Amino acid sequence: MKKLELLRTLRNHLRLSEKRSPAWEQNKIGKAFLWFVVIIAAFYLIMLAIMMSLIVNSSESITAYEFMYGILPFITAIDFLFRFVFQQTPAQMVKPYALLPISKYACIDCFLVNSLLSGYNWVWMLMFVPYSIMSVVFSEGLFAMIGFLLGLLLIMLLNSQWYMLARSLINRHIGWWGMVLVVYAVIFAPCYIGKNAGIDTFCDLYAKAGEGFTFWNPLYYFAVFLAIAVLLFINRRLQHRIVWEELGKIETETVRGAVQFTAFNRMGELGEYLKLEIKGILRNKNQRKSFIFSTVLITALSLLLSFTEIYDNPWMTNFWCIYCFALYGAMGLVKIMCYEGNYIDCLMIHQEHIISLLRAKYYFFTVLLLLPFLLMLPTVFTGKCTLLMLLSYAVFTAGFEYFLFFQMAVYNKQTMPLNTKFIGKGSMENSWLQVGIQMAVFIAPIIVISMLRSLLSETGAYLIILLIGLIFITIHQYWIRNIYRRMMQRRYENLESFRATRS
C-alpha cells in the first residue's frame, strides 16, 4: 500500500471511528449547540474586521497590512489558548494499528496531516478575508491581498503545530507550561525590554516583519515553511516516542505511608466514597494533573486581577471570577462518571450505592470551593472584588452551576483512562455536549448578573445570585435523586458503552 493511499485509508478509519463511537449521539446534540456558538463567533469576527478596516482606512499613518501584522502576535496567542478546547493530540489513533505491518509513523503522519487540514485553522479567515477586501485590495491590489492572506494562513498553520508540541509536552508534565511562558515572554519582549519598549515599538516591529508576505518576498515564505517542517518533524518524533513509551510501560509503584483517612469512617458508605474522591486525585495521574492545572490557573488569574489593570473592566472581572469558581467543576464534574467507567461493573452490583457516590462528589466539590475562595481573597484586599461578590459566586457555583454539571452523569457514557493519556480510548473523543455545558456555565451567569445589575444595585444583584445558589443547595437531595433515577433508566445503554470504551 502506497503512503498516500495509507493516509487516505487511516483518515477514513478516523471518520468511521467517530461515527461508531458510543458518544456519537451525545456529540451530535453538543455539536448543534456548538454550531450556534460558531455562527455567533463568525458574526463577531466579521464585525471586528469591519471595525478594524474603518480604523485603518481613516488613518494616514499606517497601512492595512502593517496594522494586522502588528497585532498578529495577540491573535496567535488567543488562538493558542482556544485550541485547548477544540484541538486534541493525536496519539490515541496508534494503539489499534500497533501490531499491523505498516509504517510505525503512519498513524501519526495521518493525524499531523489532519491537523494541517483542520477547519479550525481557517476560522480566523472569517476576520482576515473581509478585512483584506475592505482595506488591502483597493490600496495594494489583488496580488498583494493574496500574498497577505497566504502569509496569515501559513502563520496559523505554524501556530497549530506549535500548539500540538506544547500540548503534548504539557500532557506529560505540567512543568512544560514554563516553556510556553518563556516563548511568549520572548515574543512580547519588545513591550518591556529596551529604551523604547512599549506597545508602539512592539507593533512596529511585527508590522515591518510581516511586510514581506504582502509583497511576495520568497525568504519570508521559505522561513515559515521551514519552521512548519521543523515542528512537524519534532511532533512526529515526539508523538511516536510518548505513544510507544506508554504502550510498553509497566507501572511499578510502591505505596509508601498510604493515608487511611480514618476520619471519614464514621460517615459510613458516604465516607468511603469521599475517600475515593480524595484518593482519585492523589493517585491517578489524569485527575491529579487536572486538579494541579486548575489550582495554578486560579492562582494566576487571581494575581492578574489583583495586581494588574488588564481586567479592570467590570464585565471581565465578573467573568474571570465566576470562571475561577467553576473551573474545578469544568475540569472534573463535566466528566462525572467517566473515570468511574473503569470500575462501573462493581458499582452496579449495588445500584443504590450510586446515589451515595453522587452525594459524595457533590459534597467534595462543594468543600473544594473553599480553595478558590481563599485564592481569590487578594482581589478583595486590592479592592477589585468585594467579599459579597466572592461569596455569592461561590454559593451560586455550589448550587446552580453544579446542578448543571451533574446532569452530565445521565449522559456521560465514555470511560476516561485514569493514568494513560495518549493511548486511552476515552481521551480521544472530545464530547461536544461537555463543551456546550462548560460554555453555558461560564457565559450564562455573566449574562444574568449583567441584567440584574442593570435593573438593581450591585449589592442587590449579588444577593439574588446568592439566593439562587442557596435554593439549589437546599434542594440538592431532590435533584441528585432525580439524576439517579434517570441514570438507572439508561443504565444498560451506559454500561455497555462504558465497557466498549475502556482502554
Backbone torsions as a table, in degrees:
resi	resn	phi	psi	omega
1	MET	NA	128.6	-179.3
2	LYS	-71.8	159.2	-175.1
3	LYS	-59.9	-44.9	-178.1
4	LEU	-65.1	-41.2	178.2
5	GLU	-65.4	-37.9	178.3
6	LEU	-64.0	-43.7	178.8
7	LEU	-63.3	-39.1	179.2
8	ARG	-65.4	-39.6	178.8
9	THR	-65.7	-43.0	-179.9
10	LEU	-66.0	-37.0	176.9
11	ARG	-64.2	-39.0	177.9
12	ASN	-66.0	-40.0	176.7
13	HIS	-61.1	-39.5	-179.5
14	LEU	-64.2	-42.6	178.0
15	ARG	-64.2	-41.7	179.8
16	LEU	-66.7	-37.4	-179.7
17	SER	-64.8	-34.1	177.3
18	GLU	-66.6	-40.1	-179.1
19	LYS	-72.3	-30.0	-179.7
20	ARG	-85.5	-8.2	-178.3
21	SER	-62.0	139.5	175.8
22	PRO	-59.4	-20.5	-179.5
23	ALA	-90.4	8.9	-175.5
24	TRP	-62.3	-48.1	179.6
25	GLU	-63.2	-41.4	178.5
26	GLN	-61.8	-42.6	-178.4
27	ASN	-68.7	-29.6	179.9
28	LYS	-63.4	-38.6	177.8
29	ILE	-64.6	-46.6	179.3
30	GLY	-64.4	-37.5	180.0
31	LYS	-66.1	-34.5	177.1
32	ALA	-61.3	-44.2	177.0
33	PHE	-65.3	-40.1	-178.2
34	LEU	-65.5	-38.2	177.3
35	TRP	-61.0	-37.0	176.4
36	PHE	-61.8	-43.4	178.1
37	VAL	-65.3	-40.0	180.0
38	VAL	-62.8	-39.8	178.9
39	ILE	-63.1	-42.8	177.9
40	ILE	-64.3	-43.3	179.1
41	ALA	-62.1	-40.9	178.4
42	ALA	-61.3	-40.8	178.3
43	PHE	-61.0	-44.6	-179.5
44	TYR	-66.8	-37.7	178.6
45	LEU	-64.7	-41.3	178.8
46	ILE	-65.7	-42.4	178.3
47	MET	-64.2	-37.9	177.7
48	LEU	-64.5	-38.9	177.3
49	ALA	-62.6	-41.1	179.7
50	ILE	-64.9	-43.5	179.6
51	MET	-62.2	-44.1	179.5
52	MET	-65.7	-38.0	178.7
53	SER	-62.7	-41.9	178.7
54	LEU	-63.9	-38.5	178.3
55	ILE	-64.7	-46.9	-177.5
56	VAL	-67.6	-42.1	-177.5
57	ASN	-65.3	-27.1	180.0
58	SER	-89.2	-4.3	-179.0
59	SER	-101.6	142.6	178.5
60	GLU	-106.5	-4.7	-174.3
61	SER	-98.2	-10.3	-177.3
62	ILE	-142.7	141.2	178.6
63	THR	-88.7	166.7	-175.6
64	ALA	-63.9	-43.9	-176.9
65	TYR	-72.0	-32.1	176.7
66	GLU	-65.1	-41.0	-179.9
67	PHE	-62.6	-47.5	-176.3
68	MET	-67.3	-45.0	179.9
69	TYR	-70.1	-24.3	176.9
70	GLY	-67.0	-34.6	180.0
71	ILE	-99.9	1.3	-176.6
72	LEU	-59.8	-37.5	177.0
73	PRO	-57.5	-36.1	176.7
74	PHE	-65.5	-40.7	-179.7
75	ILE	-65.2	-43.1	-179.3
76	THR	-67.7	-33.1	176.7
77	ALA	-66.4	-41.9	176.7
78	ILE	-65.1	-42.0	178.6
79	ASP	-60.7	-40.8	179.1
80	PHE	-59.1	-44.4	-179.0
81	LEU	-68.2	-40.8	-179.1
82	PHE	-67.6	-25.4	179.7
83	ARG	-66.4	-21.5	176.5
84	PHE	-64.2	-23.6	178.0
85	VAL	-88.0	-39.8	-167.4
86	PHE	-105.8	-17.8	-175.0
87	GLN	-120.7	132.1	-177.7
88	GLN	-108.0	166.9	176.2
89	THR	-87.2	157.7	-163.1
90	PRO	-86.6	-20.6	-153.9
91	ALA	-66.9	-15.4	-178.5
92	GLN	-62.8	-19.7	179.2
93	MET	-67.0	-23.8	-164.4
94	VAL	-74.9	-38.2	-169.5
95	LYS	-54.5	-45.6	-178.3
96	PRO	-64.4	-19.7	-175.0
97	TYR	-107.2	6.0	-172.2
98	ALA	-60.1	-33.7	-175.2
99	LEU	-100.0	2.2	-179.7
100	LEU	-82.4	151.2	-178.6
101	PRO	-79.8	61.6	176.8
102	ILE	-125.9	168.2	-178.6
103	SER	-55.5	137.3	-177.9
104	LYS	-66.2	-18.4	179.5
105	TYR	-100.3	-1.0	-171.1
106	ALA	-59.7	-47.5	-177.6
107	CYS	-65.3	-39.7	-179.7
108	ILE	-68.9	-39.7	176.0
109	ASP	-59.8	-39.1	-179.9
110	CYS	-61.3	-45.8	-178.5
111	PHE	-68.3	-37.1	178.1
112	LEU	-63.3	-39.8	175.9
113	VAL	-63.4	-43.6	178.3
114	ASN	-61.0	-37.6	-179.8
115	SER	-65.3	-32.6	177.5
116	LEU	-76.4	-31.5	-178.7
117	LEU	-90.7	-0.5	-176.9
118	SER	-58.7	140.4	178.2
119	GLY	-63.8	-24.0	-179.4
120	TYR	-62.8	-29.3	179.2
121	ASN	-65.7	-16.0	-178.1
122	TRP	-100.1	-1.9	-175.6
123	VAL	-60.3	-43.6	-177.5
124	TRP	-68.0	-14.6	177.0
125	MET	-66.8	-19.5	174.9
126	LEU	-63.7	-23.3	174.8
127	MET	-96.7	-40.0	-175.5
128	PHE	-67.5	-41.9	-175.1
129	VAL	-66.7	-53.3	177.7
130	PRO	-58.3	-37.7	179.1
131	TYR	-62.3	-45.5	-178.0
132	SER	-67.9	-34.9	178.7
133	ILE	-65.4	-41.0	-176.6
134	MET	-79.9	-27.4	-170.8
135	SER	-121.6	-27.4	-173.8
136	VAL	-98.1	-46.1	-171.1
137	VAL	-63.1	-34.8	-177.1
138	PHE	-81.7	-25.2	-179.5
139	SER	-93.6	-34.7	-175.0
140	GLU	-113.8	-18.7	179.8
141	GLY	103.9	164.2	-177.0
142	LEU	-64.7	-40.8	-178.1
143	PHE	-62.2	-41.1	179.2
144	ALA	-67.5	-36.2	179.7
145	MET	-64.5	-40.8	179.0
146	ILE	-63.4	-43.7	177.2
147	GLY	-63.1	-38.6	178.2
148	PHE	-61.3	-48.2	-178.6
149	LEU	-69.7	-38.7	179.3
150	LEU	-63.3	-40.1	177.7
151	GLY	-63.2	-42.3	178.6
152	LEU	-64.7	-40.6	179.5
153	LEU	-64.1	-43.1	179.5
154	LEU	-62.4	-38.1	179.0
155	ILE	-67.2	-36.1	176.7
156	MET	-67.3	-37.2	176.0
157	LEU	-65.5	-40.0	176.3
158	LEU	-62.2	-40.6	179.6
159	ASN	-64.4	-33.9	179.5
160	SER	-65.8	-38.0	179.0
161	GLN	-74.7	-34.2	175.1
162	TRP	-64.4	-41.8	177.4
163	TYR	-60.7	-44.3	-177.3
164	MET	-62.7	-40.3	177.3
165	LEU	-62.9	-48.9	-178.2
166	ALA	-64.5	-43.1	-177.7
167	ARG	-64.7	-40.4	179.5
168	SER	-63.3	-42.5	179.4
169	LEU	-69.7	-38.8	178.8
170	ILE	-65.4	-35.4	176.7
171	ASN	-61.8	-30.4	178.9
172	ARG	-77.5	-42.7	-179.3
173	HIS	-156.1	132.7	-176.0
174	ILE	-65.9	-18.4	179.1
175	GLY	-61.9	-19.9	179.9
176	TRP	-69.0	-10.3	171.4
177	TRP	-59.1	-27.2	176.8
178	GLY	-59.4	-40.5	177.7
179	MET	-61.9	-43.0	179.9
180	VAL	-61.2	-45.0	-179.9
181	LEU	-63.1	-39.5	179.0
182	VAL	-63.9	-44.4	-179.6
183	VAL	-59.7	-46.1	-178.5
184	TYR	-74.8	-26.0	173.8
185	ALA	-65.1	-37.8	177.7
186	VAL	-69.7	-43.1	-178.9
187	ILE	-61.3	-40.3	-177.1
188	PHE	-95.3	13.9	-179.2
189	ALA	-56.7	-38.3	179.5
190	PRO	-58.7	-15.5	178.9
191	CYS	-75.3	-23.7	-172.5
192	TYR	-138.6	3.4	179.5
193	ILE	-119.7	134.8	177.5
194	GLY	105.3	165.4	-178.9
195	LYS	-65.4	-37.4	-176.8
196	ASN	-101.2	25.2	-177.4
197	ALA	-59.1	143.0	179.7
198	GLY	158.8	173.9	-177.2
199	ILE	-66.7	-31.9	179.5
200	ASP	-67.3	-44.1	177.6
201	THR	-62.9	-41.3	179.1
202	PHE	-59.2	-50.7	-177.7
203	CYS	-66.4	-39.2	179.1
204	ASP	-62.1	-41.6	-179.1
205	LEU	-60.5	-49.6	-177.1
206	TYR	-77.2	-23.8	174.5
207	ALA	-65.0	-43.6	178.3
208	LYS	-70.1	-34.8	179.8
209	ALA	-65.4	-32.5	-178.6
210	GLY	-87.5	-4.9	-176.2
211	GLU	-60.8	-35.0	-176.3
212	GLY	-65.7	-27.0	178.6
213	PHE	-66.4	-40.9	-178.1
214	THR	-64.4	-34.5	-176.6
215	PHE	-105.6	23.1	168.9
216	TRP	58.4	44.5	174.2
217	ASN	-75.0	117.1	-174.1
218	PRO	-63.3	-27.4	-179.4
219	LEU	-64.4	-35.8	179.7
220	TYR	-64.8	-46.5	-178.8
221	TYR	-67.2	-38.7	178.3
222	PHE	-62.4	-41.5	-179.1
223	ALA	-63.0	-42.5	-179.3
224	VAL	-70.2	-43.5	177.2
225	PHE	-59.6	-40.9	179.1
226	LEU	-64.6	-41.8	179.4
227	ALA	-64.3	-41.5	177.5
228	ILE	-63.2	-43.2	-179.8
229	ALA	-62.8	-41.1	179.2
230	VAL	-63.4	-45.5	179.6
231	LEU	-66.0	-37.3	175.9
232	LEU	-61.6	-42.8	179.4
233	PHE	-64.1	-44.8	179.8
234	ILE	-64.1	-44.7	178.7
235	ASN	-61.9	-38.8	-179.8
236	ARG	-61.7	-47.8	-179.5
237	ARG	-69.8	-41.0	-178.0
238	LEU	-65.2	-46.0	-179.4
239	GLN	-62.5	-41.6	179.6
240	HIS	-62.5	-42.7	-176.9
241	ARG	-65.7	-49.0	-175.2
242	ILE	-69.9	-30.8	178.6
243	VAL	-67.9	-47.8	-176.9
244	TRP	-71.9	-29.1	172.7
245	GLU	-63.6	-41.4	-178.3
246	GLU	-73.5	-36.3	178.6
247	LEU	-64.7	-37.6	-176.3
248	GLY	-100.2	8.6	-174.7
249	LYS	-76.8	138.4	174.7
250	ILE	-116.0	115.6	-178.9
251	GLU	-75.0	120.7	175.5
252	THR	-131.2	86.4	-178.5
253	GLU	-112.3	139.3	177.4
254	THR	-105.3	124.1	179.4
255	VAL	-78.2	120.7	-177.5
256	ARG	-115.4	122.4	176.3
257	GLY	57.3	49.3	-177.8
258	ALA	-60.6	130.9	179.8
259	VAL	-79.3	134.2	-175.0
260	GLN	-94.4	-18.7	-178.5
261	PHE	52.7	51.6	-176.3
262	THR	-65.4	-18.6	179.9
263	ALA	-62.1	-24.5	-178.5
264	PHE	-85.1	-7.8	-176.1
265	ASN	-62.0	-34.8	-178.1
266	ARG	-69.1	-12.5	-179.7
267	MET	-89.8	-0.2	175.5
268	GLY	68.7	-136.2	-176.2
269	GLU	-60.7	-40.8	178.7
270	LEU	-61.6	-39.9	178.6
271	GLY	-63.6	-36.6	178.3
272	GLU	-63.4	-39.9	179.4
273	TYR	-73.9	-30.3	173.0
274	LEU	-64.3	-41.4	176.1
275	LYS	-63.0	-36.3	178.5
276	LEU	-62.7	-40.0	178.5
277	GLU	-63.8	-45.3	-178.3
278	ILE	-66.2	-45.1	-179.0
279	LYS	-67.7	-29.4	176.7
280	GLY	-60.4	-41.8	179.1
281	ILE	-72.6	-36.4	-177.3
282	LEU	-74.1	-33.0	-169.6
283	ARG	-108.7	-26.5	-174.3
284	ASN	-98.3	127.1	-169.8
285	LYS	-59.0	-48.4	-174.8
286	ASN	-66.8	-43.3	177.9
287	GLN	-65.9	-38.2	179.8
288	ARG	-65.3	-42.4	179.5
289	LYS	-64.2	-41.0	178.7
290	SER	-61.4	-42.0	-179.5
291	PHE	-66.0	-45.3	-179.3
292	ILE	-64.5	-44.7	-179.9
293	PHE	-60.1	-43.9	-179.5
294	SER	-62.7	-43.9	-178.5
295	THR	-64.4	-43.7	179.4
296	VAL	-63.7	-43.0	-178.7
297	LEU	-65.9	-41.2	178.0
298	ILE	-62.4	-42.7	178.6
299	THR	-61.6	-44.5	-179.5
300	ALA	-63.8	-43.6	179.9
301	LEU	-66.0	-37.9	178.1
302	SER	-62.2	-42.6	179.0
303	LEU	-67.0	-39.7	178.2
304	LEU	-64.1	-43.6	179.0
305	LEU	-65.4	-36.2	-173.8
306	SER	-78.1	-43.0	-167.1
307	PHE	-116.8	7.7	174.5
308	THR	-129.5	170.2	179.2
309	GLU	-106.5	15.4	-175.9
310	ILE	-62.9	-42.4	-174.4
311	TYR	-114.9	41.5	179.8
312	ASP	-73.4	-15.0	176.0
313	ASN	-62.8	131.3	-176.9
314	PRO	-56.1	-38.0	-178.2
315	TRP	-64.3	-45.6	-179.1
316	MET	-68.5	-37.3	178.2
317	THR	-61.5	-44.3	178.2
318	ASN	-65.1	-40.4	-179.0
319	PHE	-62.1	-49.6	-176.9
320	TRP	-70.4	-27.8	177.1
321	CYS	-66.7	-50.0	179.0
322	ILE	-67.0	-31.1	177.5
323	TYR	-61.7	-44.4	-178.8
324	CYS	-62.5	-39.5	-179.6
325	PHE	-74.0	-32.8	-176.5
326	ALA	-88.0	-6.0	-171.6
327	LEU	-64.9	-42.5	178.7
328	TYR	-60.1	-40.7	177.2
329	GLY	-67.3	-38.6	180.0
330	ALA	-66.4	-31.4	179.7
331	MET	-86.8	-28.2	-174.7
332	GLY	-114.0	-52.8	-173.6
333	LEU	-72.9	-26.6	179.5
334	VAL	-65.8	-20.6	176.2
335	LYS	-105.5	25.7	-176.7
336	ILE	-55.3	134.2	-177.1
337	MET	77.9	-10.4	-179.8
338	CYS	-69.2	-43.9	176.4
339	TYR	-68.8	-35.8	177.6
340	GLU	-66.6	-15.5	177.6
341	GLY	-60.5	-20.7	178.3
342	ASN	-68.5	-25.1	-179.2
343	TYR	-137.0	32.4	-176.7
344	ILE	-63.6	-28.7	179.9
345	ASP	-61.0	-40.0	179.2
346	CYS	-66.3	-39.8	-179.4
347	LEU	-66.9	-33.4	-176.3
348	MET	-77.1	-9.6	176.9
349	ILE	-60.9	-40.4	174.2
350	HIS	-121.8	90.4	-171.3
351	GLN	-60.2	-30.4	-177.8
352	GLU	-66.8	-15.1	178.0
353	HIS	-72.5	-18.6	-179.6
354	ILE	-59.8	-39.2	-178.4
355	ILE	-66.2	-33.6	175.4
356	SER	-67.4	-37.5	177.0
357	LEU	-62.2	-44.7	179.9
358	LEU	-63.3	-42.4	178.6
359	ARG	-64.5	-41.1	179.3
360	ALA	-62.1	-42.2	177.9
361	LYS	-61.3	-42.7	-178.2
362	TYR	-64.3	-45.9	-179.7
363	TYR	-65.5	-39.4	-178.9
364	PHE	-64.4	-48.7	-177.6
365	PHE	-72.1	-25.6	175.4
366	THR	-69.4	-45.2	176.9
367	VAL	-64.2	-33.3	-179.6
368	LEU	-62.7	-22.1	179.2
369	LEU	-65.5	-16.6	175.7
370	LEU	-62.1	-30.7	-177.9
371	LEU	-67.0	-53.7	176.2
372	PRO	-62.4	-31.6	177.7
373	PHE	-61.2	-44.6	178.9
374	LEU	-68.7	-40.3	-179.4
375	LEU	-67.2	-24.7	-178.9
376	MET	-90.3	-4.0	-178.7
377	LEU	-59.8	-32.3	175.5
378	PRO	-55.7	-29.5	177.7
379	THR	-67.5	-27.6	176.2
380	VAL	-75.1	-42.7	-178.8
381	PHE	-64.8	-31.3	179.7
382	THR	-91.5	-0.1	175.9
383	GLY	82.1	8.5	179.8
384	LYS	-77.7	-32.8	177.6
385	CYS	-129.8	164.3	175.5
386	THR	-107.6	159.4	178.9
387	LEU	-63.4	-36.4	177.5
388	LEU	-63.9	-38.3	179.1
389	MET	-61.9	-48.1	179.3
390	LEU	-63.8	-43.8	-178.5
391	LEU	-64.2	-43.1	-179.0
392	SER	-65.5	-39.7	179.0
393	TYR	-70.1	-36.1	177.5
394	ALA	-64.4	-45.4	-180.0
395	VAL	-68.6	-40.5	178.6
396	PHE	-62.1	-39.1	177.8
397	THR	-65.7	-46.0	179.8
398	ALA	-64.4	-27.4	-179.3
399	GLY	-93.9	-82.4	-171.4
400	PHE	-69.4	-44.9	-174.7
401	GLU	-69.6	-39.2	175.4
402	TYR	-67.1	-31.3	173.3
403	PHE	-58.1	-42.9	178.0
404	LEU	-67.5	-45.8	-179.0
405	PHE	-60.4	-40.6	-176.2
406	PHE	-68.0	-18.4	176.6
407	GLN	-62.2	-24.4	-179.6
408	MET	-67.3	-16.9	177.7
409	ALA	-62.7	-26.6	179.5
410	VAL	-76.5	-37.4	-169.7
411	TYR	-102.1	-23.1	177.7
412	ASN	-66.6	129.0	-179.2
413	LYS	-146.5	27.0	-177.9
414	GLN	-123.3	122.5	-177.2
415	THR	-69.7	130.5	174.4
416	MET	-101.1	131.8	179.1
417	PRO	-66.4	143.7	-178.2
418	LEU	-78.4	-32.9	-174.8
419	ASN	-125.2	-47.2	-178.6
420	THR	-68.7	137.4	-176.8
421	LYS	-111.7	-35.0	-169.4
422	PHE	-98.0	-24.4	-176.6
423	ILE	-115.5	3.8	179.2
424	GLY	-74.1	137.7	-179.5
425	LYS	-61.4	-44.5	-174.6
426	GLY	-64.0	-26.3	-176.5
427	SER	-80.6	-7.8	-179.0
428	MET	-80.2	-38.8	-176.0
429	GLU	-85.5	129.9	176.8
430	ASN	-108.0	99.9	-174.4
431	SER	-63.4	120.8	179.9
432	TRP	-72.0	-22.7	173.9
433	LEU	-66.3	-39.8	176.1
434	GLN	-63.0	-42.2	178.3
435	VAL	-62.2	-41.5	179.0
436	GLY	-62.2	-42.5	178.2
437	ILE	-63.7	-42.7	179.9
438	GLN	-61.4	-44.3	-179.2
439	MET	-66.1	-39.4	178.4
440	ALA	-63.7	-41.0	-178.9
441	VAL	-65.4	-35.9	-177.6
442	PHE	-82.3	-33.2	-172.4
443	ILE	-93.1	-41.8	-175.3
444	ALA	-56.4	-45.4	-179.7
445	PRO	-60.6	-34.1	-179.9
446	ILE	-67.3	-39.4	177.5
447	ILE	-64.1	-43.7	-179.5
448	VAL	-63.6	-47.2	-177.4
449	ILE	-66.4	-33.7	178.3
450	SER	-66.6	-41.6	178.2
451	MET	-65.0	-42.8	-179.1
452	LEU	-65.8	-38.6	-179.3
453	ARG	-69.8	-26.2	176.4
454	SER	-76.4	-22.7	-179.0
455	LEU	-98.9	-32.5	-175.6
456	LEU	-124.2	-180.0	172.4
457	SER	-74.0	166.8	-179.6
458	GLU	-61.8	-41.3	179.0
459	THR	-63.6	-43.0	179.0
460	GLY	-62.5	-39.2	179.6
461	ALA	-63.8	-44.2	-180.0
462	TYR	-68.5	-32.7	177.3
463	LEU	-66.3	-36.9	177.4
464	ILE	-67.6	-41.9	176.2
465	ILE	-59.8	-42.5	178.7
466	LEU	-62.2	-42.2	-179.5
467	LEU	-65.1	-41.0	178.5
468	ILE	-60.7	-44.3	178.6
469	GLY	-62.7	-42.9	-179.9
470	LEU	-62.6	-37.5	179.2
471	ILE	-62.3	-46.2	-178.9
472	PHE	-70.4	-31.9	174.9
473	ILE	-66.7	-41.6	-178.4
474	THR	-62.4	-38.1	-176.2
475	ILE	-99.5	20.0	-174.8
476	HIS	-62.2	-30.2	178.7
477	GLN	-60.9	-36.7	-175.9
478	TYR	-75.2	-46.1	-177.7
479	TRP	-75.0	-24.9	173.1
480	ILE	-68.6	-40.3	177.7
481	ARG	-65.7	-36.5	176.7
482	ASN	-63.6	-41.0	176.8
483	ILE	-63.3	-41.1	179.2
484	TYR	-60.7	-44.7	179.5
485	ARG	-62.3	-41.5	179.1
486	ARG	-68.5	-34.8	174.8
487	MET	-62.5	-41.6	-179.4
488	MET	-66.7	-30.1	177.0
489	GLN	-68.3	-27.6	-179.1
490	ARG	-107.4	14.0	-169.3
491	ARG	-62.3	-37.8	-177.3
492	TYR	-71.3	-40.9	177.4
493	GLU	-64.0	-45.7	-179.3
494	ASN	-67.9	-39.9	-179.8
495	LEU	-62.4	-42.4	178.3
496	GLU	-62.8	-40.2	-179.4
497	SER	-69.7	-40.2	177.8
498	PHE	-59.4	-41.9	179.6
499	ARG	-66.4	-39.3	-176.4
500	ALA	-69.6	-24.6	-174.5
501	THR	-103.5	10.4	176.1
502	ARG	-72.3	147.8	179.7
503	SER	-68.9	NA	NA
